[in-house]
Amino acid sequence: ARLLFLDHASYALADCALQPLADNDVHGALDALWAGTPTIALAGRDLRARRAASLLCALRLDDDLLAPSPEAYVDLAVAAAADPARHAALVAKLAAASLPDRPGGPFHPESLLAHLEAGLHEAFNRRLAGA
């Protein structure tokens, strides 16, 4: 395994992307995920440290790529680099996830709007019902 420091345009060349621990790079995480590169993140305590985690949760990849502790973060990174079958499974699961250009996904604009409208209607109806 090699450790490479790449800019955003090179994510497709990487086997795995690691999010910074204290302050996730949400744009870098989205770029890497969109390029099909599994992205490992640590679930932090504040908003800055949870941005990549929110992307992984929205894509339902949190069980595979979101670490609950620094030790688990290292374990996930090592496993992704050392086990070609696990890496292939992560890439396949990521390919099946709904990214921005795939209708129905959590980042697709029309889907987001439909969910927002449904939520606002539900909130309004609950308010009318006295809830």
Solvent accessible surface area in square Angstrom, and as a share of the most:
residue,aa,sasa,rsa
1,A,131,1.02
2,R,199,0.73
3,L,129,0.64
4,L,85,0.42
5,F,181,0.76
6,L,64,0.32
7,D,93,0.48
8,H,87,0.39
9,A,98,0.76
10,S,23,0.15
11,Y,30,0.11
12,A,79,0.61
13,L,136,0.68
14,A,24,0.19
15,D,94,0.49
16,C,32,0.19
17,A,9,0.07
18,L,84,0.42
19,Q,6,0.03
20,P,68,0.43
21,L,79,0.39
22,A,78,0.60
23,D,64,0.33
24,N,1,0.00
25,D,50,0.26
26,V,38,0.22
27,H,135,0.60
28,G,0,0.00
29,A,0,0.00
30,L,45,0.22
31,D,57,0.30
32,A,0,0.00
33,L,0,0.00
34,W,120,0.42
35,A,47,0.37
36,G,29,0.28
37,T,2,0.01
38,P,1,0.01
39,T,1,0.00
40,I,1,0.01
41,A,0,0.00
42,L,20,0.10
43,A,32,0.25
44,G,13,0.13
45,R,242,0.88
46,D,70,0.36
47,L,140,0.70
48,R,132,0.48
49,A,7,0.06
50,R,103,0.38
51,R,74,0.27
52,A,1,0.01
53,A,1,0.01
54,S,68,0.44
55,L,13,0.07
56,L,1,0.00
57,C,59,0.35
58,A,34,0.27
59,L,9,0.04
60,R,190,0.69
61,L,2,0.01
62,D,44,0.23
63,D,132,0.69
64,D,28,0.15
65,L,1,0.00
66,L,29,0.15
67,A,0,0.00
68,P,112,0.70
69,S,35,0.23
70,P,74,0.47
71,E,121,0.54
72,A,25,0.19
73,Y,24,0.09
74,V,86,0.49
75,D,91,0.47
76,L,29,0.14
77,A,21,0.16
78,V,90,0.51
79,A,33,0.26
80,A,3,0.02
81,A,57,0.44
82,A,77,0.60
83,D,59,0.31
84,P,109,0.69
85,A,76,0.59
86,R,68,0.25
87,H,37,0.16
88,A,59,0.46
89,A,62,0.48
90,L,5,0.02
91,V,53,0.31
92,A,62,0.48
93,K,87,0.37
94,L,0,0.00
95,A,60,0.47
96,A,87,0.67
97,A,11,0.08
98,S,38,0.25
99,L,2,0.01
100,P,22,0.14
101,D,88,0.46
102,R,85,0.31
103,P,106,0.67
104,G,59,0.57
105,G,1,0.01
106,P,42,0.26
107,F,48,0.20
108,H,30,0.13
109,P,85,0.54
110,E,115,0.52
111,S,16,0.10
112,L,93,0.46
113,L,100,0.50
114,A,56,0.44
115,H,130,0.58
116,L,104,0.52
117,E,84,0.37
118,A,61,0.48
119,G,40,0.39
120,L,110,0.54
121,H,120,0.54
122,E,82,0.37
123,A,59,0.46
124,F,120,0.50
125,N,85,0.43
126,R,142,0.52
127,R,177,0.65
128,L,127,0.63
129,A,88,0.68
130,G,63,0.60
131,A,100,0.77
